[in-house]
Amino acid sequence: MPRAVPAVTRALDILELFLGGAGPFSIPDVARRLRLPRSSAHELVQTLVSRGYLRPLERETGRFVLGLRLFELGSTYVANLDLAREGRELAGAVSAACNETVHLAVLDETQVVYIAKVDSRQEVRMVSAVGRRLPAHCTAVGKMLLAQLSERELTARYRRDRTLVAMTARSITSLDRLRRELTAVRARGLAFDNCESNTDVRCVAAPVYDRDGQVVAAMSISVPATRMGPRRRRELAALVQQGARQLSARLGYLGRNAAVARSASGG
């Protein structure tokens, strides 16, 4: 690992004090929290102010908040984000860790659209493909995304469907049963496909959040049914949750508390 530059590290430590909406901070606050000499804290803070990364509060003399330069950098980062590209990279890492097929999908009305897929090195017959649509209620990713809808939204999307299309004998075919399934998905934070879209494949999916705390996609791991015993199911559930969290972080998600705070502030 390359040698870290102490002054840069300390400057970044100062900026990271503000994560989660903390602050404002005074120079003595910075010195105490980071165990720095006050003279060093003063020089670092003033340098950050001069470059626009911090700004002094007019109403509270000697206290500082994040500056506009950070907003500009963050906006540039968000503008350059590509969910499919970032998803492929994280899906690749998850697939490499378990040697199974990993998907990333988004919701379009009552269907899921696969925007990224990394195949297992082991041969598995899949009905999915990048760009393909499948009925959301038949898939783990779809159930996870449907679980984010309100009851009103769910009813509106399925208002014309007395029975739901079945892809296998295990598929959910009634809206009442789907509602019960989505309640379970919300409670556990995971969705499962028990051979509902493919007679030979089981899947587990986790949600992907954007910077505002909205679920924008779901990531899943798909496994031949013969390899999905209880222990493997727990292992893959933990792995897909980790991958989805990492992708959420890349999209700017800082956690539920930060998202709630941003929503409350109108930001």
C-alpha positions as CSV (number, residue, x, y, z in Angstrom):
1,M,0.0,0.0,0.0
2,P,1.4,3.5,-0.9
3,R,2.5,5.6,2.0
4,A,-0.2,8.0,3.2
5,V,0.7,11.7,3.3
6,P,0.0,12.8,6.9
7,A,-1.2,16.3,6.1
8,V,-3.6,15.0,3.4
9,T,-4.9,12.4,5.8
10,R,-5.5,14.9,8.5
11,A,-7.3,17.2,6.1
12,L,-9.6,14.4,5.0
13,D,-10.2,13.4,8.7
14,I,-11.4,17.0,9.2
15,L,-13.9,16.8,6.3
16,E,-15.1,13.3,7.5
17,L,-16.0,14.8,10.9
18,F,-19.0,16.2,9.1
19,L,-20.4,12.9,7.8
20,G,-23.9,12.1,8.9
21,G,-24.8,15.8,9.3
22,A,-22.5,16.5,12.2
23,G,-21.1,20.0,12.9
24,P,-20.5,22.9,12.8
25,F,-17.1,22.6,14.5
26,S,-14.7,25.1,15.9
27,I,-10.9,24.7,15.6
28,P,-10.7,23.6,19.3
29,D,-13.4,21.0,18.4
30,V,-11.3,19.7,15.5
31,A,-8.1,19.6,17.6
32,R,-9.8,17.7,20.4
33,R,-11.7,15.2,18.2
34,L,-8.6,14.4,16.1
35,R,-6.1,14.8,18.9
36,L,-4.1,17.4,16.9
37,P,-2.1,20.3,18.2
38,R,-4.3,23.4,18.0
39,S,-1.8,25.1,15.7
40,S,-1.9,22.2,13.3
41,A,-5.7,22.2,13.4
42,H,-5.8,25.9,12.7
43,E,-3.5,25.6,9.7
44,L,-5.4,22.7,8.2
45,V,-8.8,24.4,8.7
46,Q,-7.7,27.7,7.2
47,T,-6.2,25.8,4.2
48,L,-9.5,24.0,3.6
49,V,-11.4,27.4,4.0
50,S,-9.1,29.0,1.4
51,R,-9.8,26.2,-1.1
52,G,-13.6,26.3,-0.5
53,Y,-13.9,22.9,1.2
54,L,-14.9,24.6,4.5
55,R,-16.6,27.9,5.2
56,P,-17.0,30.0,8.4
57,L,-20.4,30.6,9.8
58,E,-21.4,34.2,9.8
59,R,-23.8,33.8,12.7
60,E,-21.4,31.7,14.8
61,T,-17.9,33.2,14.9
62,G,-15.1,30.6,14.9
63,R,-17.2,27.7,13.7
64,F,-17.1,26.0,10.3
65,V,-19.3,24.0,8.0
66,L,-18.7,22.2,4.7
67,G,-18.0,24.5,1.7
68,L,-19.5,24.7,-1.7
69,R,-16.4,23.0,-3.3
70,L,-17.5,19.7,-1.8
71,F,-21.0,20.1,-3.3
72,E,-19.4,20.7,-6.7
73,L,-17.2,17.6,-6.4
74,G,-20.2,15.5,-5.2
75,S,-22.4,16.7,-8.1
76,T,-19.7,15.8,-10.6
77,Y,-19.4,12.4,-9.0
78,V,-23.2,11.8,-9.2
79,A,-23.3,13.1,-12.8
80,N,-20.7,10.5,-13.8
81,L,-22.4,7.6,-12.1
82,D,-23.7,4.8,-14.2
83,L,-25.8,2.3,-12.3
84,A,-25.3,-0.5,-14.9
85,R,-21.5,0.1,-15.0
86,E,-21.1,0.2,-11.3
87,G,-23.5,-2.7,-10.9
88,R,-21.5,-4.9,-13.3
89,E,-18.3,-4.2,-11.4
90,L,-19.8,-5.1,-8.0
91,A,-21.7,-8.1,-9.5
92,G,-18.4,-9.3,-10.8
93,A,-16.9,-9.1,-7.3
94,V,-19.8,-10.9,-5.7
95,S,-19.8,-13.6,-8.4
96,A,-16.0,-14.2,-7.9
97,A,-16.6,-14.6,-4.2
98,C,-19.2,-17.3,-4.6
99,N,-18.8,-18.6,-8.2
100,E,-22.5,-18.2,-8.8
101,T,-24.5,-16.0,-11.3
102,V,-25.2,-12.5,-10.1
103,H,-27.9,-10.1,-11.5
104,L,-28.8,-6.5,-11.1
105,A,-32.3,-5.4,-12.1
106,V,-34.6,-2.4,-12.1
107,L,-38.4,-2.3,-12.0
108,D,-40.6,-1.1,-14.9
109,E,-44.3,-1.3,-13.9
110,T,-44.8,-5.0,-13.2
111,Q,-41.7,-6.3,-14.9
112,V,-38.0,-6.4,-14.0
113,V,-35.4,-5.4,-16.5
114,Y,-31.9,-6.9,-16.1
115,I,-29.2,-4.2,-16.5
116,A,-26.2,-6.3,-15.4
117,K,-25.4,-10.0,-15.3
118,V,-22.2,-11.9,-14.4
119,D,-22.3,-15.6,-15.1
120,S,-21.0,-18.4,-12.9
121,R,-18.1,-20.3,-14.3
122,Q,-20.3,-23.4,-13.7
123,E,-22.9,-24.1,-16.3
124,V,-26.3,-23.0,-15.2
125,R,-29.4,-22.7,-17.5
126,M,-30.9,-19.2,-16.9
127,V,-34.0,-17.5,-18.3
128,S,-32.4,-14.1,-17.6
129,A,-30.2,-11.9,-19.9
130,V,-29.2,-8.3,-19.9
131,G,-32.0,-6.3,-21.4
132,R,-34.6,-9.1,-20.9
133,R,-37.8,-8.5,-19.0
134,L,-39.5,-11.0,-16.6
135,P,-42.6,-10.7,-14.5
136,A,-41.5,-9.1,-11.3
137,H,-43.5,-11.3,-9.0
138,C,-41.7,-14.4,-10.3
139,T,-38.2,-13.2,-9.4
140,A,-36.3,-12.4,-6.2
141,V,-35.1,-9.1,-7.6
142,G,-38.7,-8.3,-8.6
143,K,-40.2,-9.1,-5.2
144,M,-37.6,-6.9,-3.6
145,L,-38.5,-4.0,-5.9
146,L,-42.2,-4.5,-5.6
147,A,-41.9,-4.5,-1.8
148,Q,-40.9,-0.8,-1.9
149,L,-44.2,0.2,-3.4
150,S,-47.1,1.4,-1.3
151,E,-50.3,-0.6,-1.2
152,R,-51.9,2.0,-3.5
153,E,-49.1,1.8,-6.0
154,L,-49.1,-2.0,-6.0
155,T,-52.9,-2.2,-6.5
156,A,-52.7,0.4,-9.4
157,R,-50.0,-1.6,-11.2
158,Y,-51.9,-4.9,-10.9
159,R,-55.4,-3.5,-11.3
160,R,-56.1,-5.4,-14.5
161,D,-54.6,-8.7,-13.3
162,R,-57.1,-11.1,-11.7
163,T,-54.5,-13.8,-11.8
164,L,-50.7,-13.4,-12.2
165,V,-48.8,-15.1,-15.0
166,A,-47.0,-18.2,-13.9
167,M,-43.5,-19.1,-15.2
168,T,-43.4,-22.4,-13.2
169,A,-45.7,-24.4,-11.0
170,R,-44.2,-22.6,-8.0
171,S,-44.9,-19.1,-9.3
172,I,-47.2,-16.8,-7.2
173,T,-50.5,-16.4,-9.2
174,S,-52.7,-14.3,-6.9
175,L,-52.3,-10.7,-5.7
176,D,-53.3,-11.6,-2.2
177,R,-50.5,-14.1,-2.0
178,L,-48.1,-11.6,-3.5
179,R,-49.0,-9.1,-0.8
180,R,-48.2,-11.6,1.9
181,E,-44.9,-12.4,0.3
182,L,-44.0,-8.7,0.0
183,T,-44.8,-8.2,3.7
184,A,-42.3,-11.0,4.5
185,V,-39.7,-9.4,2.1
186,R,-40.0,-6.1,4.0
187,A,-39.6,-7.7,7.3
188,R,-36.4,-9.6,6.5
189,G,-34.8,-7.2,4.0
190,L,-34.3,-10.1,1.6
191,A,-36.3,-11.6,-1.2
192,F,-36.2,-15.2,-2.4
193,D,-37.2,-17.0,-5.6
194,N,-37.8,-20.7,-4.9
195,C,-37.8,-22.1,-8.5
196,E,-40.6,-19.6,-9.4
197,S,-39.0,-18.3,-12.6
198,N,-36.9,-21.4,-13.5
199,T,-37.7,-24.9,-12.2
200,D,-34.0,-25.5,-11.5
201,V,-32.9,-22.3,-10.0
202,R,-33.2,-20.5,-6.6
203,C,-32.3,-16.9,-6.0
204,V,-31.8,-14.4,-3.1
205,A,-31.9,-10.7,-3.6
206,A,-31.1,-7.5,-1.6
207,P,-32.0,-3.8,-2.2
208,V,-29.7,-1.2,-3.7
209,Y,-30.3,2.4,-2.5
210,D,-29.4,5.8,-4.0
211,R,-28.1,8.8,-2.2
212,D,-31.7,9.8,-1.2
213,G,-32.4,6.4,0.4
214,Q,-34.6,5.2,-2.4
215,V,-34.4,1.7,-3.7
216,V,-33.4,2.0,-7.3
217,A,-32.3,-1.6,-8.1
218,A,-32.0,-5.1,-6.6
219,M,-29.0,-7.4,-6.7
220,S,-29.5,-11.2,-6.7
221,I,-27.4,-14.4,-6.6
222,S,-28.9,-17.3,-8.6
223,V,-28.0,-20.9,-7.8
224,P,-29.0,-24.3,-9.1
225,A,-31.6,-25.6,-6.7
226,T,-29.4,-28.6,-5.9
227,R,-26.8,-26.3,-4.4
228,M,-29.1,-24.2,-2.3
229,G,-29.2,-25.9,1.1
230,P,-29.9,-23.9,4.3
231,R,-26.3,-23.2,5.0
232,R,-25.6,-22.1,1.5
233,R,-28.7,-19.9,1.5
234,R,-27.4,-18.1,4.6
235,E,-24.0,-17.6,3.1
236,L,-25.4,-16.2,-0.2
237,A,-27.9,-14.0,1.6
238,A,-25.0,-12.4,3.6
239,L,-22.9,-12.0,0.4
240,V,-25.6,-10.4,-1.7
241,Q,-26.4,-8.0,1.1
242,Q,-22.8,-7.0,1.3
243,G,-22.6,-6.5,-2.5
244,A,-25.8,-4.4,-2.5
245,R,-24.5,-2.3,0.4
246,Q,-21.3,-1.6,-1.5
247,L,-23.1,-0.6,-4.6
248,S,-25.4,1.6,-2.6
249,A,-22.4,3.3,-1.1
250,R,-21.0,4.0,-4.6
251,L,-24.3,5.6,-5.4
252,G,-23.9,8.0,-2.5
253,Y,-26.1,6.2,0.1
254,L,-24.7,6.9,3.6
255,G,-27.3,4.9,5.6
256,R,-30.9,5.2,6.6
257,N,-30.3,7.9,9.2
258,A,-28.5,10.1,6.7
259,A,-31.2,9.6,4.1
260,V,-34.0,10.5,6.5
261,A,-32.1,13.6,7.6
262,R,-31.6,14.7,4.0
263,S,-35.2,14.1,3.2
264,A,-36.3,16.1,6.2
265,S,-34.1,19.0,5.2
266,G,-35.4,19.0,1.7
267,G,-31.9,18.2,0.3
